Amino acid sequence: MRGRHTLTILLVLIAITGFVYATNLPSNLSSFLNATSNSSIPPADVIIPPVQETIGYTPEPIEFEPDTSNDTDEPDTQSTDEPEPEPIPEETPEPIIEETPEPIPEETGEMVEVIIFLKSTPQIERRKSDVLSATSSSKKERAIQDLQAEAFESQEDVIDYIEDRGGKITHQYFLKNGISARIPKDKLDNLLRRDDVLSVGENLKVYAIGDVRLSGDIGPSLDTSIPVIRSKILANESTYNYKGSGVKIAILDSGTYNTSVIQGSIVASKDFTTGDSAFAGYIDEGAKWNHTISVPLGAAWMNLSIGRGNGGETTPGSKLVNLTLRVFDVTQAQVNQSNVTAFPSNFINISSPSQGLWKVEVEGIDTSLDLGYYYVNVSCGSVTCTVNTTLDDSAHGTHVAATAAGDGGVANASQLLIGKVLTDYTGNGVSSGYSDDIIAGIEWALAQGVDIISMSLGGPTYLDPHCNGSLSSYVSNVSIEYGVVFTIAAGNEGSAAGTIDFPGCSESVITVGATYDNDTITNFSSRGPTGDGRVKPDV
């Protein structure tokens, strides 16, 4: 038991630096989006044809009996014959005309980005149990695939509903059944009325900022911080020799540089910030770039191009680019080598046909282009490509990763999963990101077998005062249900009470604050309690 507790302490002590702040979205939308509803009222924008009266019947002819009450043998002095009634004309039924709903435009008014969680199903809950009870990594991997398939199938109706109203799906989730989407604001009310919708919340944007520096402060240093947290005692071979061996740590941040300090520790990486862009981003010197494209049956055209940036000198000959095309039916899929001009100079290998993956490897770059970081641009003729590159554009993620598992880091024998969820969208050196990308990064990390997820990010309390927003509730749910350890920054909001950032305020996560060298809390580190009265931070 002592070893297990000690390992937990080691992992908790991973330093987290830099925090992020969320932009203030309209308050009326914030309160509206987080509503939930189980109403079964049909959506108001669905046009129901009016009920028509059925009149297409033929009336029975009416027979009149003559009045014989005054009959005598004498002839009538006054005619008592009643005129025969005129026949009632047969009515011709009017045709029933059904109203045809007007087509809904692709985008109606203002568009908003939301995260939608759906109600679970018994089938999904059974798949979750399979994930938790898996006794090997291979069984767990298969169970996760089955859970994902079950969740995605349950989402088909609501996805159709959103897309039919001009919306666009950006992510699908399976650990907690849900999706993220961009939809017309005037369709939100009807979306909330659906029986299968559990909640709808804002997709909050967050920003990364630099380290807080005090007068005379030389900045963060592992030479100072590691002795303070005493991690060397755990790592010492003559005592415990706990260095994180066999532990996978996911760093969900701004990516990493290709530096030797952490390069040997990275076992997987993925970018969640590129969206639909065909721009791949930058490849650092000596880096290897890998990307998988999933396409439907039919043709897909892929072109690689290398462009020159202005980031300084590098050696293009060290680049190796792997492009993988996933196909679903080997009898109908083909990968053809096309004529390649300029650079990259040639395709060097196309893997043999098989169900699943086709690999195209590209190398050999014109060495006369010797300035800057080179980027890879992938375009597909019949599909949209999401390109995977995790180069850090703000240095924040590299710092966090090196602190955790770099040479001289807290747990330098651990393995790193790099999820890029923040990026420098504006080119001003400040990284930002969105809650939906962070959730997607968490799902990817769990599928990779992660043990600890480190997130040096957050948003100010006033955007999620009760810590029940989409990201906060998701993190709490995944931590409890799947047993994943989250270490999340408390924030740099100052010493006032109730300033813990989200999702660091989430239940069942380890919220980490900042201290001085003498192990006292800094004056800028955020304090609790949380909006619902819980004590934070934890460390």
C-alpha positions in Angstrom: 0.0 0.0 0.0 2.9 2.4 0.7 4.1 2.1 -2.8 0.7 2.8 -4.3 0.2 5.9 -2.1 3.7 7.1 -2.8 3.2 6.8 -6.6 -0.1 8.7 -6.3 1.8 11.5 -4.4 4.5 11.5 -7.1 1.9 11.9 -9.9 0.0 14.6 -8.0 3.1 16.7 -7.5 3.5 17.3 -11.3 3.8 21.0 -11.5 1.2 22.9 -13.5 2.0 26.4 -14.7 0.2 29.1 -16.7 -3.5 29.5 -16.6 -6.2 30.5 -19.1 -9.1 32.8 -19.0 -12.4 32.7 -20.8 -14.0 35.5 -22.7 -17.2 36.9 -21.4 -20.1 35.8 -23.6 -23.5 37.5 -23.3 -25.0 36.8 -19.9 -28.5 36.2 -21.2 -27.2 33.4 -23.5 -25.2 31.9 -20.7 -28.2 31.4 -18.4 -30.4 30.3 -21.3 -28.0 27.7 -22.8 -27.5 25.8 -19.5 -31.2 25.1 -19.1 -32.4 21.5 -19.4 -35.8 20.2 -20.4 -37.6 17.0 -20.7 -40.7 18.5 -22.4 -42.4 16.5 -25.1 -43.9 19.6 -26.7 -43.3 19.4 -30.5 -40.8 21.9 -31.7 -42.5 25.2 -32.7 -40.7 25.3 -36.0 -42.2 22.0 -37.2 -45.2 22.9 -39.5 -48.1 20.5 -38.9 -50.7 20.4 -41.7 -54.2 21.6 -40.4 -56.8 18.9 -40.0 -59.3 18.9 -42.8 -63.1 18.0 -42.3 -64.0 14.9 -44.3 -67.1 15.7 -46.4 -66.9 13.2 -49.2 -70.0 11.1 -48.4 -73.3 10.7 -50.3 -76.4 11.4 -48.2 -79.3 8.9 -48.1 -82.4 10.0 -50.1 -85.1 11.2 -47.7 -88.6 9.6 -48.3 -91.8 11.5 -47.2 -94.9 9.5 -46.3 -98.3 11.2 -47.3 -100.5 12.5 -44.5 -103.6 10.1 -44.3 -105.1 11.3 -41.1 -108.0 13.3 -42.8 -108.7 10.9 -45.7 -112.5 10.7 -46.7 -114.5 9.2 -49.5 -115.4 12.7 -50.6 -113.3 14.3 -53.1 -111.1 17.0 -51.8 -112.3 20.5 -52.3 -108.7 21.7 -51.9 -105.8 20.0 -53.2 -103.7 18.6 -50.4 -100.9 17.4 -52.6 -97.6 18.5 -51.1 -94.9 19.4 -53.6 -92.3 16.7 -53.8 -89.1 17.8 -52.1 -86.3 18.6 -54.5 -83.5 16.1 -54.3 -80.5 17.2 -52.2 -77.6 17.6 -54.5 -74.7 15.4 -53.9 -71.8 17.3 -52.4 -68.4 17.0 -54.0 -65.6 16.7 -51.4 -63.0 19.3 -51.5 -59.5 18.0 -51.9 -57.4 17.9 -48.8 -54.3 20.1 -49.4 -51.4 19.5 -47.0 -49.2 22.5 -46.3 -45.6 22.0 -47.3 -43.1 23.4 -44.8 -40.9 26.1 -46.2 -37.3 25.0 -46.7 -35.0 25.9 -43.8 -32.0 28.0 -44.8 -28.5 26.7 -44.1 -28.0 29.4 -41.5 -30.9 31.3 -39.9 -29.7 34.4 -38.1 -27.0 34.4 -35.4 -25.1 31.1 -35.0 -23.9 29.9 -31.6 -21.5 27.2 -30.6 -22.9 24.8 -28.0 -22.1 21.5 -26.3 -25.1 19.1 -26.1 -25.3 16.2 -23.7 -27.8 13.5 -24.5 -29.6 11.1 -22.2 -27.9 7.7 -21.9 -29.5 4.4 -22.9 -29.4 0.9 -21.4 -27.2 -0.2 -24.3 -24.7 2.6 -23.6 -24.6 1.8 -19.9 -23.8 -1.8 -20.7 -21.0 -0.8 -22.9 -19.6 1.4 -20.1 -19.6 -1.5 -17.8 -17.6 -3.5 -20.4 -15.0 -0.8 -20.4 -14.7 -0.7 -16.7 -14.5 -4.5 -16.3 -12.0 -5.1 -19.1 -9.1 -7.2 -17.8 -6.5 -6.4 -20.5 -5.6 -3.4 -22.7 -6.8 -5.2 -25.8 -10.2 -5.9 -24.3 -10.5 -2.4 -23.0 -9.6 -1.0 -26.5 -12.4 -3.1 -28.0 -14.8 -2.2 -25.3 -14.1 1.5 -25.9 -14.7 1.0 -29.6 -18.0 -0.7 -28.9 -19.0 2.1 -26.5 -18.2 4.7 -29.1 -20.2 2.9 -31.8 -23.2 2.6 -29.5 -23.1 6.3 -28.4 -22.7 7.5 -32.0 -25.6 5.5 -33.2 -27.8 7.0 -30.5 -26.9 10.5 -31.7 -28.1 10.1 -35.2 -31.6 11.5 -34.7 -30.4 14.7 -33.0 -27.6 15.2 -35.5 -30.1 15.0 -38.4 -32.4 17.4 -36.5 -29.5 19.9 -36.1 -28.2 19.6 -39.7 -31.8 19.9 -41.1 -32.0 23.3 -39.4 -28.8 24.7 -40.8 -26.5 23.5 -38.0 -23.1 21.8 -38.2 -21.7 19.1 -35.9 -18.1 19.7 -34.7 -17.5 16.8 -32.3 -19.1 13.6 -31.2 -18.5 12.3 -27.6 -18.9 8.8 -26.1 -17.5 8.8 -22.6 -20.5 11.1 -21.7 -23.0 10.8 -24.6 -23.0 14.1 -26.4 -22.0 16.3 -29.3 -20.8 19.8 -30.0 -22.3 21.9 -32.7 -22.7 25.3 -34.4 -26.4 26.0 -34.7 -28.8 28.9 -35.4 -29.6 30.7 -32.1 -33.3 30.7 -32.8 -33.4 26.9 -32.9 -32.0 26.4 -29.4 -35.4 26.6 -27.6 -36.8 23.7 -29.7 -33.6 21.7 -29.3 -34.1 21.9 -25.5 -37.6 20.5 -25.9 -36.4 17.2 -27.4 -36.9 14.2 -25.1 -33.4 12.9 -25.8 -31.5 16.1 -24.8 -30.2 16.3 -21.3 -28.5 19.7 -21.4 -27.2 22.4 -23.7 -24.3 24.6 -22.7 -22.0 27.3 -24.1 -18.8 26.3 -25.8 -16.6 28.7 -23.8 -13.4 30.1 -25.3 -10.3 30.1 -23.1 -7.0 31.9 -23.3 -3.6 31.0 -22.1 -1.5 33.7 -20.4 2.2 34.0 -19.4 3.6 33.2 -16.0 2.9 35.6 -13.2 6.2 37.4 -12.3 6.9 39.2 -9.1 9.5 41.8 -8.5 12.9 40.2 -8.6 11.4 36.9 -9.6 13.6 34.9 -12.0 10.7 32.7 -13.1 9.9 29.0 -12.6 12.8 26.7 -12.2 12.8 22.9 -11.7 16.1 23.3 -9.8 14.0 25.2 -7.1 10.6 23.5 -7.4 11.7 19.9 -7.3 13.5 20.1 -4.0 10.4 21.9 -2.6 8.0 19.1 -3.5 10.7 16.5 -2.6 10.1 14.3 -5.6 13.8 13.3 -5.7 13.2 11.3 -2.5 10.6 9.1 -4.4 12.8 8.9 -7.5 16.0 7.9 -5.6 17.0 4.3 -6.6 18.2 3.6 -3.1 14.8 4.4 -1.6 11.6 4.0 -3.7 12.8 4.4 -7.3 9.4 5.8 -8.3 10.0 7.8 -11.5 6.6 7.2 -13.2 7.6 4.1 -15.1 4.6 2.6 -17.0 2.4 5.6 -16.3 0.8 7.6 -19.2 0.3 11.3 -18.6 -1.8 13.3 -21.1 -0.8 17.0 -21.4 -3.8 18.9 -22.8 -2.3 22.2 -23.7 -0.7 24.1 -26.6 1.4 21.2 -28.0 5.2 20.8 -27.6 8.4 21.7 -29.4 10.5 18.9 -30.9 13.0 19.1 -28.1 15.3 16.3 -26.9 14.2 17.0 -23.3 10.8 15.3 -23.9 11.0 13.8 -27.3 11.8 10.3 -26.0 8.8 10.4 -23.7 6.1 11.2 -26.2 4.2 8.1 -27.3 1.2 9.7 -29.1 0.1 13.2 -30.1 -3.0 14.7 -31.7 -4.1 18.2 -32.7 -7.7 19.2 -31.8 -7.5 22.8 -32.9 -7.4 22.7 -36.7 -11.1 22.0 -37.3 -11.9 22.0 -41.0 -8.7 23.8 -42.0 -6.5 22.1 -44.7 -3.5 24.0 -43.3 -1.4 21.5 -41.4 0.6 23.9 -39.3 4.3 23.8 -38.8 6.7 20.9 -38.5 9.7 21.6 -36.2 13.2 20.6 -37.2 13.7 16.9 -37.1 10.0 16.2 -36.4 7.9 13.4 -37.8 4.4 14.2 -39.0 1.6 11.6 -39.1 -1.9 12.0 -40.2 -4.8 9.7 -40.8 -7.7 10.6 -43.1 -11.0 8.6 -42.9 -13.0 8.8 -46.2 -16.1 7.2 -47.5 -16.1 4.9 -50.4 -15.0 6.7 -53.6 -12.1 8.8 -54.7 -10.0 11.0 -52.5 -7.1 13.1 -53.8 -4.3 14.1 -51.5 -1.6 16.7 -52.3 1.4 17.5 -50.1 3.1 20.8 -50.4 5.9 22.3 -48.4 6.1 26.0 -47.8 8.6 28.3 -46.1 8.1 30.2 -42.9 10.3 32.7 -41.2 11.0 31.0 -37.9 14.8 30.6 -38.5 17.1 28.1 -40.1 16.4 24.4 -40.1 17.4 21.3 -42.0 14.7 20.1 -44.4 16.4 16.9 -45.2 15.5 15.5 -41.7 11.8 15.6 -42.4 9.7 12.5 -42.7 6.0 12.8 -43.4 3.6 9.9 -43.1 0.1 10.3 -44.6 -2.4 7.5 -43.9 -5.7 6.9 -45.8 -8.3 4.7 -44.0 -10.6 2.7 -46.3 -13.6 0.6 -45.4 -13.9 -1.8 -48.3 -10.7 -3.2 -49.8 -12.6 -4.4 -52.9 -13.6 -0.8 -53.8 -10.7 1.3 -52.5 -7.6 2.2 -54.4 -4.5 4.3 -53.7 -2.8 5.5 -56.8 0.6 7.1 -56.9 0.3 10.4 -58.8 2.9 12.4 -60.5 4.7 14.6 -58.0 6.5 17.7 -59.0 8.6 20.2 -57.1 8.7 19.1 -53.4 8.3 16.8 -51.7 10.4 15.0 -54.3 8.8 11.6 -54.3 6.5 9.1 -52.8 8.7 6.3 -51.4 6.2 3.7 -50.4 2.6 2.8 -50.7 1.6 -0.1 -48.5 0.0 -3.2 -49.9 -3.8 -3.4 -50.1 -5.5 -4.5 -46.9 -8.7 -3.8 -44.9 -8.1 -0.8 -42.7 -5.1 1.4 -43.4 -3.2 2.4 -46.5 0.0 4.3 -45.9 1.7 6.8 -48.1 5.2 7.8 -46.9 6.8 11.0 -48.3 10.3 12.2 -47.8 13.0 14.1 -49.6 12.6 17.9 -49.6 14.4 20.4 -51.8 17.4 21.3 -49.7 17.7 24.7 -51.2 14.8 25.8 -49.1 16.8 26.2 -45.9 14.9 28.9 -43.9 12.0 28.6 -41.5 9.8 25.9 -40.3 8.2 23.9 -43.1 4.6 23.1 -43.0 2.5 20.4 -44.7 -0.7 21.3 -46.6 -3.1 18.4 -47.2 -6.0 18.9 -49.5 -8.6 16.3 -50.4 -10.8 16.5 -53.5 -13.9 14.7 -52.1 -13.5 14.9 -48.4 -12.5 17.5 -45.7 -9.2 16.8 -44.1 -8.4 17.5 -40.5 -4.6 17.7 -40.2 -2.7 16.5 -37.2 0.3 18.6 -36.0 1.1 19.4 -32.4 3.9 21.9 -32.6 3.7 24.3 -29.7 3.3 27.9 -30.9 3.4 29.6 -27.4 5.9 27.4 -25.4 3.3 26.9 -22.7 2.6 23.2 -23.4 6.3 22.4 -23.8 7.0 23.8 -20.4 4.2 21.8 -18.7 5.2 18.6 -20.5 8.9 19.0 -19.6 8.0 19.7 -16.0 6.0 16.4 -15.8 8.2 14.0 -17.7 11.2 15.7 -19.3 14.8 15.1 -18.5 15.1 16.3 -14.9 11.3 16.5 -14.6 9.2 15.2 -11.7 8.4 11.8 -13.3 10.9 11.5 -16.1 10.2 7.8 -16.7 6.6 8.3 -17.5 5.1 8.4 -21.0 3.5 11.5 -22.6 0.4 11.9 -24.6 0.3 15.3 -26.2 -3.1 16.7 -27.0 -3.0 20.1 -28.6 -6.2 21.9 -27.4 -4.8 25.5 -27.4 -3.3 27.4 -30.3 -2.1 30.9 -31.2 -5.0 31.8 -33.5 -4.1 35.5 -33.8 -0.3 35.3 -34.1 0.3 37.4 -31.0 1.9 34.7 -28.9 -1.3 34.0 -26.8 -2.8 30.6 -27.1 -6.5 30.0 -26.9 -9.0 27.1 -27.2 -12.5 25.9 -26.8 -14.2 23.6 -24.3 -15.4 21.2 -27.1 -11.8 20.6 -28.2 -10.7 20.0 -24.7 -13.4 17.4 -24.2 -12.4 15.7 -27.5 -8.8 15.6 -26.2 -9.9 13.9 -23.0 -11.8 11.2 -24.9 -8.7 10.6 -27.1 -6.4 10.4 -24.1 -8.7 7.8 -22.4 -8.8 5.7 -25.6 -4.9 5.8 -25.5 -4.9 4.2 -22.0 -4.1 7.4 -20.0 -3.6 7.3 -16.3 -3.3 11.0 -15.5 -4.6 14.1 -17.4 -2.9 17.3 -16.7 -4.7 20.5 -17.7 -3.0 23.9 -17.0 -6.0 25.8 -18.2 -9.3 27.3 -16.9 -11.8 30.0 -17.1 -12.9 32.7 -14.6 -15.5 31.8 -12.0 -18.2 34.2 -13.1 -18.6 32.2 -16.4 -19.4 29.0 -14.4 -20.3 30.2 -10.9 -21.8 26.8 -9.8 -19.2 24.7 -11.5 -21.8 22.8 -13.5 -21.1 24.0 -17.0 -20.5 21.6 -19.9 -16.7 21.2 -19.4 -16.8 21.2 -15.6 -19.6 18.6 -15.4 -17.9 16.4 -18.1 -14.6 16.4 -16.3 -16.2 15.5 -13.0 -18.3 12.7 -14.6 -15.4 11.1 -16.4 -13.2 11.3 -13.3 -15.8 9.5 -11.2 -17.0 7.0 -13.8 -13.7 5.9 -15.4 -11.3 6.5 -12.6 -9.0 8.9 -14.5 -6.9 11.2 -12.3 -7.2 14.9 -13.3 -4.6 17.5 -12.1 -6.0 20.9 -13.0 -4.8 24.4 -12.4 -6.6 26.4 -9.7 -6.0 29.7 -11.5 -4.2 33.0 -11.1 -7.2 35.0 -10.1 -5.7 36.4 -6.8 -6.2 35.8 -3.1 -9.9 36.7 -2.9 -12.3 33.9 -1.8 -14.3 32.0 -4.5 -11.8 32.5 -7.4 -11.1 28.9 -8.4 -11.1 28.7 -12.2 -13.2 26.1 -14.1 -12.8 23.2 -14.7 -10.4 23.1 -11.7 -13.5 23.6 -9.5 -14.9 20.2 -10.6 -15.6 17.5 -8.1 -13.2 14.6 -7.9 -10.3 16.3 -9.6 -7.0 17.4 -8.0 -6.9 21.2 -8.1 -3.4 22.6 -7.9 -2.4 26.0 -6.6 0.9 27.9 -6.6 3.4 28.4 -3.7 6.5 30.3 -3.0 9.8 28.6 -2.5 9.1 28.5 1.3 6.0 26.5 0.6 3.5 29.2 1.4 0.6 30.1 -1.0 1.4 32.9 -3.4 -0.7 36.1 -3.4 -1.9 35.5 -7.0 -3.0 31.8 -6.6 -6.8 31.3 -6.7 -8.7 30.3 -3.6 -11.9 28.5 -2.8 -14.5 27.7 -1.9 -16.3 26.6 -5.0 -19.7 28.0 -5.9 -21.4 25.0 -4.2 -19.3 25.3 -1.0 -16.5 22.7 -1.6 -12.9 23.3 -0.4 -10.4 24.0 -3.1 -7.5 23.9 -4.1 -6.4 20.4 -3.1 -2.7 20.9 -3.4 
